[in-house]
Amino acid sequence: MELLKVSSRTDTRKLGKALYQALRKNGGEAVLQAVGAGAVNQAVKGVAVARGLAAPEGADLKAVPGLVKVEMDGTEKTAVQFRVFWR
């Protein structure tokens, strides 16, 4: 399973394409990880772009959100993880 880290400056079109490719390559499962409201916003938009790319193939995506603890710059932060599945 591939982990894609998302920031508030992530280009949503590039993220959507990368997510779509990761799903195709890794058996239909990938994870997006975002810390902060701006990053979560970009992650949700990226899932929407990937869903649009998968639609012509008759596929749909399922995104399951969750919270995880991550260490950044020596401090522990809470990240939102979206487990994305090809359906």
C-alpha positions as CSV (number, residue, x, y, z in Angstrom):
1,M,0.0,0.0,0.0
2,E,1.4,3.4,-1.0
3,L,1.4,6.4,1.4
4,L,1.0,9.8,-0.3
5,K,1.7,12.8,2.0
6,V,-0.4,15.9,1.3
7,S,0.4,19.5,2.3
8,S,-1.7,22.7,2.0
9,R,0.3,23.6,-1.1
10,T,-0.2,20.3,-2.9
11,D,-1.5,20.6,-6.5
12,T,-4.8,18.7,-6.5
13,R,-4.6,17.7,-10.1
14,K,-1.2,16.2,-9.6
15,L,-2.3,14.5,-6.4
16,G,-5.4,13.1,-8.1
17,K,-3.3,11.6,-10.9
18,A,-0.7,10.2,-8.5
19,L,-3.5,8.7,-6.4
20,Y,-5.2,7.1,-9.5
21,Q,-1.8,5.6,-10.6
22,A,-1.1,4.4,-7.0
23,L,-4.5,2.7,-6.9
24,R,-4.0,1.0,-10.2
25,K,-0.4,-0.1,-9.3
26,N,-1.1,-1.3,-5.8
27,G,-4.1,-3.5,-6.2
28,G,-6.7,-0.8,-5.5
29,E,-5.6,0.6,-2.2
30,A,-3.6,3.7,-1.2
31,V,-3.4,6.1,1.8
32,L,-3.4,9.9,1.8
33,Q,-1.9,11.5,5.0
34,A,-2.6,15.2,5.8
35,V,-1.7,17.4,8.8
36,G,-3.8,20.6,9.1
37,A,-7.0,21.9,7.7
38,G,-5.5,23.1,4.4
39,A,-3.8,19.8,3.8
40,V,-7.0,17.9,4.5
41,N,-8.9,20.2,2.1
42,Q,-6.3,19.4,-0.7
43,A,-6.5,15.7,0.1
44,V,-10.3,15.6,-0.3
45,K,-10.0,17.5,-3.6
46,G,-7.4,15.0,-4.7
47,V,-9.7,12.1,-4.1
48,A,-12.4,13.9,-6.1
49,V,-10.0,14.3,-9.1
50,A,-8.9,10.6,-8.8
51,R,-12.6,9.6,-8.8
52,G,-13.2,11.5,-12.0
53,L,-10.2,9.7,-13.6
54,A,-11.6,6.3,-12.5
55,A,-15.2,6.9,-13.6
56,P,-14.7,6.3,-17.4
57,E,-13.5,2.8,-16.4
58,G,-16.7,2.1,-14.6
59,A,-14.9,2.2,-11.2
60,D,-15.7,4.3,-8.1
61,L,-13.5,5.1,-5.1
62,K,-14.2,4.7,-1.4
63,A,-12.3,6.9,1.1
64,V,-12.3,6.0,4.8
65,P,-10.9,8.8,7.1
66,G,-9.1,8.1,10.3
67,L,-6.7,9.8,12.7
68,V,-3.1,8.8,13.4
69,K,-0.2,10.2,15.4
70,V,2.9,11.3,13.4
71,E,6.1,12.8,14.4
72,M,7.1,16.1,12.7
73,D,10.0,18.2,13.6
74,G,10.5,16.4,16.9
75,T,6.9,16.9,18.0
76,E,3.9,14.5,17.9
77,K,1.0,15.7,15.8
78,T,-2.4,14.2,14.7
79,A,-2.8,13.5,11.0
80,V,-5.9,12.7,9.1
81,Q,-5.4,9.5,7.0
82,F,-7.7,8.7,4.1
83,R,-7.6,5.0,3.1
84,V,-8.7,5.0,-0.5
85,F,-10.1,1.9,-2.1
86,W,-10.9,1.1,-5.8
87,R,-14.4,-0.3,-6.0
